[in-house]
């Protein structure tokens, strides 16, 4: 899949060839999480809500902000955008630190997915061998139907 995409990295601060969200633009909020875990979930704030205000990010241009907005709206409905702030809530582990790392990874994945442009397929003619295989398949199917037809004669 990596071979099929081109990275749109114009006007971006890059880490290698991909956009890296500056950690000073992400705000974390911790809370108690529900679900299994016994007393731990009632006492320790392990759930993490991470917010990235990408609308006010100086690293992105207007087109890239629109791409992120559309991608998050269409494909990441579990996470939400309100007033240009992408919010992710993570309650996957019992460790606050691990949940923060997961939240950073999710935000980064959304940004990476939104800023990648899929290369358009270049149409090509079928090869000679492909044409032969198609015609051979048609002949076999035709023969099969012809034998069915011949057996019903009275």
Secondary structure, DSSP 8 states (H G I E B T S, - for coil): -GGGEEE--TT--EETTEE---GGGEEEEEE---SS-THHHHH---EEEEEEEGGG-TTS-HHHHHHHHHHHHHH-TTSEEETTEEEEEE-SSS-HHHHHHHHHHHHHHHHHHHHEEE---------HHHHHHHHHHHHHHHHHHHHHHHHT--
